[in-house]
Each structure stands twice: as C-alpha cells, then as structure tokens.
Amino acid sequence: MKQNKNGVWLSWNENITYNYKSLYTISTEEELQEIVKNSEKIRIFGNKQSSADIASGAATLVDIKSYNKILSYNDAEKTITVQSGIILGDLIEAVEAKGWCIPCLPDINTITIGGALATGTHGTSGKLLSEYITKCNLILADGSLKEITEKDDLINAVRVSLGVLGVLSTITFKCESIYTLHVKEGPENDNEWLPKIKERLKKHDFLRILWIPHTDKGYVITGDKINPETEINEDLGSSFLKHRRKASKILYKYTHIFPWLTSIANKILYQGFFSGTKEHKGSLYQATVTKSRGSTLELAEWTIGLDDFPKVFEELKTEINKWSNKSFIHIPMDIRFVYSDNSWLSYAYKKEVVTMGCVSRNAATADTYEAFKTIENIFLKYGGKPHWAKRFMAKDAEFSKIYDKWEDFKTLRRKLDPTNKFLNPYLTEIFNEKTNN
C-alpha cells in the first residue's frame, strides 16, 4: 500500500479538480478494508472516464487501478472472479482466452470494472454489465466484508449503487460460450430506420444506431451470430475513416461560438465518414468495442422506454432543428438498446429501454453546450433517466419520480452508511442529504 498526501485530483477532461488529504494505491482486499475503516470520507476512482462528478471530492481517495488481479475461473459454471480495479479490456481478453464471452459489452474497453458496474454501464442488445454478476464482495463503511450472491435480495440494490453502499472489492461474472458476429453497417434515412427498431431487435443479435443530427440520417449497425468459419466479403471502408476524430476536432472548433456551424459540420462529416457501408466479422469484443478514446469530449446519455422512444426522438429532432435555439448537436448520437432487469437504480428497471447519447467534442466548453439541457428537458418530460456516469442536472426531486425504488435505496444507503462516509458534495446533492453529517 502506498500513500500520497495533500495533492490535487484532476479529472479526465481536466474540468473537475479537488484537493485531497490522502491518496492510496492498494493491491489487497485487506488494505482496502483498512483504508475504508479508518477514513471519515472516501471515494474510489479508476481511469476517471466519467463526465459526472462522482469519483472524487473526499479527503481520502483510493486509486483502484492497481487492484486488478484475475483471482479464479470456474470452468464448469463459466465464471470468472476478478478484483474491481481490473480494466474491462483485460477482463474480456482473459474471458475470450477461455473461449467465453460476456454477452453485452460497453462501447469502450478502458474503464475499470468497479466503476463501470457502480454507474450502470451497458452495451446494446443485452442487459447492463452489472446483470452478469453472480457474486461480489462489498466492503462496508465499518471496513467489514459482506459477500453478496445473486440469491440475496440485496444484489438488486448493489448491482448499480454509485459506490454509496460500500466499495466493490471482488466480482464474479457469469459468462457464455464465445460466438462470432457478422456485422453490417450503413446509412439509412430517419424515416427508414426508426419504424424498424422492434423488427430489427427480434431479427438481429446486435443492433446499434449512430444518429447524425441535422442530416435526417442514421448509421445502422446490425450483427448476427454465425459459424466462425463462415466466409464473408469483409469491407472495412476507406483508410480515410480513421481520421474522423481529427476531422471532427477541426470542424467543431468554433461551434461553441457559432452553434449553427454544427449543422454544416455534421453534413460534411456524414458525407466523409457515414455515407458508405462496412461488413466484417469477429467476436462481440473484436467487432463492436472501441479500443481507445481521446479525452476531448464530454457526454450525456438518457434512456426512455422502448415504446416511448419514437415520439421522444421526433420531439428532440424537431427541437434541435429549430434555428431559433442553440442546441446544435455534435455527431453521433449513439442509440442503443437495453433489456429489462430488477436492479433498483438501473435505467431498465422492469422495462426495455432505448438509450441515446449526446456528445460535446469540445470538453472545455461543455458547460455552455445547450444540447445537454435540451435533451435532459425532453427526456425528463417523458420519465427518462440519465446515465449515472455522464452529465445531467437532475437531482433527488426528479429521481424520486422516475425511480420506483429511489426511496428504498436511500433508506438502505443510510442504514449501510449512517455517517455518509461514501458521499462527496455531488452525491450529497443527488440524494438530498444533510451536509453536516
């Protein structure tokens, strides 16, 4: 265990800073228990890739990335047990080496597992990543260790907990046999892809749509399970496509000053990067997960029931296409699909949902990015829920209306953490707790 004293914590995009008294790096569960037990206020962080102010803001911090071992496999049950600081990419590579997969993966592979689970990270055409937990160890506020299995009622509160019930220590995931996806990608008009969503969810094993605001176009990605020996005519498109981030950075450079330039930029980017087709195959991880991401963006993401999505989409599209407002949106808006579950703070609690991402390519000016406000207002109007790791303004008053188990979760949180050890200023507001505790 190593300790640094009296430093400054800086977020991924350098837009959040906090002073801390102690910062620890650890490698064992016992060390983590000791630090939790002896701290008055503590937060755990990994690669800092959250746009929400969730990872720091406490006197004691733990950098969890060195707590990253694979602890065991169970071949008969296809499970893997890991420490919570392991990076998703390392976990999936270990799983695939066994001929297994986790059947729903997030968009990027550089996040720590503990942070991903705590904030409800998800992929598409499956459940939240946390739904594949079969067992976990949770370090409680007094430093004691509690083992929770999928048979315990508490698991539905712990699966998505924002790190306020305790610290996830070790996690066991249930895996499936690995499979190969045949992926096809290509553009469609909005009036083509929107009515086909439910049909495609039934037909395909994987569905994701990258919507291109201000162009009336979506870029549809489908995947179907095939025999790995099946030959396809692979076409990954022009080598020029790898320059999309660079082109976006140039075209969006002044859009915070002149928002209307976004509309022009999007049309150019559509023609350059989204107007062609692709075809390829690979495992879910190989074929669909982004292996790197530049730290030049800020994100919001909202979810809505599958049946409500078409009207929410049309209202959002109408609103952002008005030249009278400043809510011009950078590309793409990532549309994904999550199956229902029973986790209390899940976006998909007891219903299938559609998620819609909203990105600002200018992280430094994200606070004035009007699109974040617009998408939040529209989704909240229909009972939508924000992604816990991304940008939103909603607090306790809004969450009490849209989460059926919100008050139950708050009651449990107070029981497990009566001194508010795991709350930072941001989370104190989220849960409307008194600041003198």
C-alpha positions in Angstrom: 0.0 0.0 0.0 1.3 3.5 -1.0 0.1 6.8 0.3 0.4 10.3 -1.1 -0.6 13.3 1.0 -2.1 16.7 0.3 -2.4 16.7 -3.5 -4.8 17.8 -6.3 -7.1 15.3 -8.1 -7.7 16.2 -11.7 -10.5 14.7 -13.8 -10.1 13.0 -17.2 -11.0 16.2 -19.2 -9.4 18.5 -16.6 -12.6 20.2 -15.8 -13.1 18.9 -12.3 -10.5 19.4 -9.5 -10.4 18.5 -5.8 -7.9 18.8 -3.1 -7.3 15.6 -1.1 -5.5 14.8 2.1 -4.6 11.2 1.3 -4.4 9.2 -1.9 -3.8 5.4 -1.7 -2.8 2.7 -4.2 -3.6 -0.8 -3.0 -3.2 -4.4 -4.1 -5.1 -6.4 -1.5 -8.6 -6.6 -0.1 -7.3 -6.3 3.4 -5.6 -3.0 2.6 -8.8 -1.7 1.1 -10.8 -2.7 4.2 -8.3 -0.9 6.4 -8.5 2.3 4.5 -12.3 2.3 4.4 -12.5 1.6 8.1 -10.2 4.4 9.1 -11.5 7.1 6.7 -14.1 9.7 7.5 -14.8 10.5 3.8 -13.6 8.3 1.0 -14.1 7.8 -2.7 -12.6 5.3 -5.2 -11.6 6.1 -8.7 -10.1 4.4 -11.8 -9.4 5.9 -15.2 -11.6 9.0 -14.4 -13.7 8.5 -17.6 -16.9 9.7 -16.0 -18.4 13.0 -17.1 -20.3 13.1 -13.8 -18.6 14.5 -10.6 -18.7 11.1 -8.9 -15.2 9.8 -8.5 -13.5 12.3 -6.1 -14.4 15.1 -3.7 -13.4 13.3 -0.5 -10.4 13.8 1.9 -9.3 10.2 1.2 -9.1 8.7 -2.3 -8.1 5.3 -3.5 -6.7 4.8 -7.0 -8.2 1.3 -7.6 -6.3 0.5 -10.9 -3.5 -1.5 -9.2 -6.1 -3.7 -7.6 -6.6 -5.6 -10.8 -5.9 -9.4 -10.5 -7.8 -12.2 -12.0 -8.5 -14.4 -9.0 -10.1 -17.6 -10.3 -12.1 -19.4 -13.0 -14.8 -21.9 -12.7 -14.9 -23.9 -15.9 -18.0 -25.9 -15.0 -20.1 -22.8 -14.4 -18.2 -20.5 -16.9 -17.5 -17.8 -14.2 -14.5 -15.6 -13.6 -13.7 -13.8 -10.4 -11.6 -10.5 -10.5 -10.6 -7.6 -8.4 -12.6 -4.5 -9.1 -9.8 -2.4 -10.4 -9.2 -4.5 -13.5 -9.7 -2.8 -16.8 -12.5 -4.1 -19.0 -10.2 -4.8 -21.9 -8.0 -7.0 -19.7 -11.1 -8.8 -18.3 -12.5 -9.5 -21.7 -9.2 -10.8 -23.1 -9.0 -13.2 -20.2 -12.5 -14.3 -20.8 -12.0 -14.8 -24.5 -8.9 -16.8 -23.9 -11.1 -19.3 -22.2 -13.5 -19.4 -25.1 -16.1 -17.4 -23.3 -17.7 -14.0 -23.6 -19.8 -11.6 -21.5 -22.8 -11.2 -23.8 -23.2 -7.4 -23.6 -20.3 -5.0 -23.6 -19.9 -1.3 -23.2 -18.6 0.9 -26.0 -15.1 1.3 -24.6 -12.6 -1.0 -23.0 -10.5 1.3 -20.8 -12.9 1.6 -17.9 -12.4 -0.1 -14.5 -14.9 -2.8 -13.8 -15.8 -1.4 -10.4 -16.6 2.0 -11.8 -18.5 0.5 -14.7 -20.7 -1.6 -12.5 -21.4 1.1 -10.0 -22.6 3.5 -12.6 -24.8 1.2 -14.7 -22.5 0.9 -17.7 -24.1 -1.0 -20.6 -23.8 -2.1 -24.2 -26.6 -2.8 -26.6 -28.9 -5.7 -27.3 -28.4 -7.1 -23.8 -28.6 -6.2 -20.1 -26.5 -3.9 -18.0 -22.9 -5.2 -17.4 -23.8 -5.5 -13.7 -26.6 -8.0 -14.5 -23.9 -10.6 -15.3 -22.6 -10.5 -11.7 -23.3 -13.8 -9.8 -21.4 -12.8 -6.6 -19.4 -9.9 -5.1 -17.6 -8.8 -2.0 -18.7 -5.4 -0.7 -16.6 -3.5 1.9 -19.0 -1.7 4.2 -18.5 1.6 5.9 -17.0 0.0 9.0 -14.5 -1.9 7.0 -16.2 -5.3 7.3 -16.7 -7.5 4.3 -20.1 -8.7 3.1 -20.4 -11.4 0.4 -23.5 -11.0 -1.7 -24.8 -13.6 -4.2 -27.4 -13.4 -6.9 -29.7 -15.2 -4.5 -29.6 -12.4 -2.0 -32.3 -9.7 -2.1 -29.5 -7.1 -1.6 -28.0 -7.8 -5.0 -30.6 -5.7 -6.8 -29.5 -2.7 -4.8 -25.8 -3.4 -5.1 -25.6 -4.0 -8.9 -25.9 -0.3 -9.6 -25.1 1.6 -6.4 -22.9 4.7 -7.4 -20.4 3.5 -4.8 -22.5 4.8 -1.9 -23.5 1.4 -0.3 -19.9 0.3 0.0 -16.8 -0.5 -2.1 -17.0 -3.3 -4.6 -14.0 -5.5 -3.9 -14.1 -8.7 -5.9 -16.7 -9.6 -8.5 -17.7 -12.9 -10.1 -19.1 -12.7 -13.6 -21.2 -15.4 -15.4 -20.0 -15.9 -18.9 -21.3 -17.6 -22.0 -19.6 -19.6 -24.8 -17.9 -17.2 -27.2 -19.6 -16.5 -30.6 -18.9 -14.8 -33.8 -20.9 -11.8 -35.2 -21.4 -11.0 -38.8 -21.6 -7.2 -38.7 -23.1 -5.0 -41.4 -23.1 -1.2 -41.2 -24.6 1.5 -43.4 -26.7 4.7 -43.6 -30.4 5.0 -43.7 -32.9 7.9 -43.7 -34.6 8.5 -40.4 -38.0 7.5 -41.8 -36.4 4.1 -42.7 -34.6 3.0 -39.5 -37.0 4.5 -36.9 -40.0 2.3 -37.7 -37.8 -0.8 -38.0 -36.4 -0.8 -34.5 -38.6 -3.5 -32.9 -38.4 -5.7 -36.1 -34.6 -5.5 -36.1 -34.3 -6.2 -32.3 -36.2 -9.5 -33.0 -34.2 -10.3 -36.1 -30.7 -9.5 -35.1 -28.4 -10.4 -32.2 -26.9 -6.9 -32.2 -28.3 -3.5 -33.0 -26.9 -0.1 -32.7 -27.7 3.1 -34.5 -25.5 6.2 -34.7 -27.8 9.1 -35.4 -26.4 12.1 -37.3 -28.2 15.2 -36.1 -29.2 17.8 -38.6 -28.9 15.4 -41.6 -32.0 13.2 -41.3 -29.7 10.2 -41.4 -28.8 7.3 -39.1 -26.0 4.9 -39.4 -27.3 1.4 -38.7 -25.1 -1.4 -37.3 -26.5 -4.9 -37.1 -24.9 -8.1 -36.0 -25.9 -11.8 -36.5 -24.3 -14.8 -34.9 -22.6 -17.1 -37.5 -20.3 -20.1 -37.6 -16.8 -18.6 -37.1 -15.7 -20.5 -40.3 -18.3 -18.7 -42.4 -16.6 -16.6 -45.1 -17.8 -13.1 -45.7 -16.8 -10.3 -48.1 -15.1 -8.1 -45.5 -15.1 -4.4 -46.3 -13.8 -2.0 -43.6 -14.1 1.0 -45.8 -11.5 3.6 -46.8 -8.4 4.1 -44.6 -9.6 7.7 -44.5 -12.2 6.7 -42.0 -9.6 6.5 -39.2 -9.3 10.3 -39.3 -12.9 11.0 -38.1 -11.8 12.4 -34.7 -9.2 14.7 -36.3 -11.8 16.0 -38.8 -14.4 16.5 -36.0 -11.9 18.4 -33.9 -11.3 20.8 -36.8 -14.9 21.2 -37.9 -16.3 21.7 -34.4 -13.5 24.1 -33.2 -15.7 27.2 -33.2 -19.1 25.7 -32.8 -19.3 26.9 -29.1 -19.2 30.5 -30.5 -21.3 29.8 -33.6 -23.5 26.8 -32.8 -25.1 26.9 -36.3 -21.8 25.8 -37.7 -22.5 22.3 -36.2 -25.2 21.7 -38.8 -22.8 22.3 -41.7 -20.1 20.3 -40.0 -22.4 17.3 -39.5 -23.3 17.3 -43.1 -19.7 17.2 -44.1 -18.8 14.5 -41.6 -21.8 12.4 -42.7 -20.6 12.5 -46.3 -17.0 11.8 -45.3 -17.5 9.1 -42.6 -21.0 7.7 -42.5 -22.3 7.6 -46.1 -20.6 4.3 -47.0 -21.1 0.7 -45.9 -19.0 -1.8 -44.0 -19.0 -5.5 -43.4 -16.9 -7.6 -41.1 -17.0 -10.4 -38.5 -15.5 -11.1 -35.1 -16.3 -11.8 -31.5 -18.6 -9.3 -29.8 -15.5 -7.6 -28.3 -13.5 -7.6 -31.5 -16.4 -6.4 -33.7 -18.1 -3.8 -31.5 -15.9 -2.3 -28.7 -13.9 0.9 -29.2 -10.3 0.2 -28.2 -9.3 3.8 -27.5 -10.9 7.2 -26.9 -9.4 10.6 -26.8 -10.0 12.8 -23.8 -11.5 15.6 -25.8 -15.2 15.0 -25.2 -18.0 15.3 -22.6 -21.0 13.1 -22.6 -24.7 12.9 -21.6 -26.9 10.0 -22.1 -30.6 9.4 -21.5 -32.8 6.4 -21.5 -36.5 6.0 -22.3 -38.9 3.1 -22.6 -38.8 1.3 -26.0 -42.4 2.2 -26.8 -41.9 5.9 -26.0 -38.7 6.3 -28.0 -40.2 7.2 -31.4 -42.2 10.2 -30.0 -39.3 11.4 -27.9 -37.0 11.1 -30.9 -39.3 13.1 -33.1 -39.7 15.8 -30.5 -36.0 16.1 -29.9 -35.3 16.2 -33.7 -37.9 18.9 -34.2 -36.5 21.0 -31.3 -32.8 20.8 -32.3 -33.6 21.6 -36.0 -35.1 25.0 -35.0 -32.7 27.7 -35.9 -34.1 29.8 -33.1 -32.3 27.8 -30.5 -28.6 26.9 -29.8 -29.0 23.2 -29.3 -27.0 22.0 -32.3 -25.6 18.6 -31.5 -22.2 17.1 -32.5 -22.2 13.6 -34.1 -23.0 10.9 -33.4 -25.9 10.4 -31.0 -25.4 6.8 -30.0 -28.7 4.9 -29.8 -28.6 1.5 -28.0 -31.0 -1.0 -26.5 -31.1 -2.5 -23.0 -33.2 -5.4 -21.8 -35.3 -5.2 -18.6 -33.9 -6.1 -15.2 -34.7 -5.8 -11.5 -31.9 -3.6 -10.3 -33.2 -0.7 -8.3 -31.2 2.1 -9.9 -31.0 0.5 -13.3 -32.3 2.5 -16.3 -34.0 -0.6 -17.4 -35.8 -1.5 -14.2 -38.7 -3.7 -15.2 -38.8 -2.5 -18.8 -36.9 -2.5 -22.0 -35.3 0.9 -22.8 -33.6 2.8 -25.6 -30.5 4.9 -24.7 -29.5 8.0 -26.5 -26.1 9.6 -26.1 -25.2 13.2 -26.6 -21.6 14.3 -27.1 -19.7 17.6 -26.9 -16.4 17.3 -28.8 -15.2 20.5 -27.0 -14.8 19.4 -23.4 -13.5 22.8 -22.3 -16.8 24.5 -23.4 -19.2 21.7 -22.4 -20.7 23.8 -19.6 -22.3 26.1 -22.2 -23.3 23.2 -24.6 -27.0 23.9 -24.9 -27.8 20.4 -26.3 -27.2 18.8 -22.8 -30.1 21.0 -21.4 -32.4 20.3 -24.3 -32.0 16.5 -24.3 -32.5 16.4 -20.5 -35.7 18.5 -20.6 -37.2 16.4 -23.3 -36.3 13.0 -21.8 -37.4 14.1 -18.3 -40.7 15.1 -19.7 -41.4 11.5 -20.6 -39.9 9.9 -17.5 -36.4 9.3 -19.0 -33.4 8.5 -16.9 -29.8 9.8 -17.2 -26.7 7.6 -17.3 -25.1 7.8 -13.9 -21.6 8.3 -15.2 -22.5 11.1 -17.6 -23.7 14.7 -17.5 -27.1 15.7 -16.1 -28.6 18.3 -13.8 -31.5 16.2 -12.3 -31.4 15.6 -8.5 -33.4 13.9 -5.8 -36.7 15.6 -6.6 -36.6 14.3 -10.2 -35.3 10.8 -9.3 -38.0 10.2 -6.7 -40.5 10.5 -9.6 -38.7 8.3 -12.2 -37.2 5.5 -10.0 -39.7 3.2 -8.3 -37.1 2.1 -5.7 -35.5 5.5 -5.1 -36.7 6.0 -1.5 -35.9 2.3 -0.7 -32.4 2.8 -2.0 -32.0 6.0 0.1 -33.2 4.2 3.2 -30.7 1.3 2.6 -27.9 3.8 1.9 -28.5 5.5 5.3 -28.6 2.1 7.0 -25.3 0.9 5.5 -23.5 4.3 5.7 -25.0 6.2 8.6 -22.2 8.8 8.6 -22.3 9.5 4.9 -18.7 8.2 4.5 -19.1 7.4 0.8 -20.8 10.7 -0.2 -19.0 13.5 -1.9 -20.5 17.0 -2.4 -22.1 16.0 -5.8 -23.6 12.8 -4.4 -24.8 14.7 -1.3 -26.9 16.8 -3.6 -28.1 13.8 -5.7 -29.5 12.1 -2.5 -30.6 15.4 -0.8 -28.7 14.6 2.3 -27.7 17.0 5.1 -24.1 18.3 4.6 -23.3 18.3 8.3 -23.2 14.6 8.6 
